[in-house]
């Protein structure tokens, strides 16, 4: 029997499809819903950077240089403390009210005083004495010492009142009346204290007015005191002895006597 030819395939192999099959998506991915884009909310917004506040510009303080006829760096006389210098004129709020104050320094006493500018007349603050008044005070030192025949306690009060009056001539009178030369009796402690207080006030003002040192001013004061009529020991003893007896007569200025009259 003749060999049979192999049968031809009835169908051709399917041609490759031009369309690519879709990629297989994993089951997990298929089940997972598509992630939504984050929604911006006020809470999610980044905190805004704080805006730096504009620097506060302070109004420049008004610099005061002159009030009530007084100006800064000027030397003045404050009756209760003597010669001082105005360092500044400043404004301060005290008890809800704004006040203008003189800032006065007393270098020798290491003290600073603040005086309301509106009160200078009440406290007696004044300018330095002019040269003619200083000359008059120095002439007063050459005069006769006047001693009232009263108790020392009363005289001491009068001397202290003159020292704190700020009157340069009145202060010179205290220096003159309480001065003691080497030939005269020694002063008591209270007399010495008053004398030194009066001498200090007088010498400070003379020094500033004449532009000299206080030591030079004291020498000038003592030179003028040396020209005054000296009081003897007898006059001093009699004046003190008669003080208590004549105390009742004290009431006016007629009972003051000079050293020579007392002798």
Helices and strands as residue ranges (DSSP letters): H 27-31, E 66-67, E 70-71, E 75-78, E 82-94, E 97-106, E 111-116, G 117-119, H 120-123, E 126-127, H 131-140, E 146-148, H 152-163, H 168-178, H 189-210, H 214-225, H 233-243, G 247-249, G 253-255, E 256-258, H 259-262
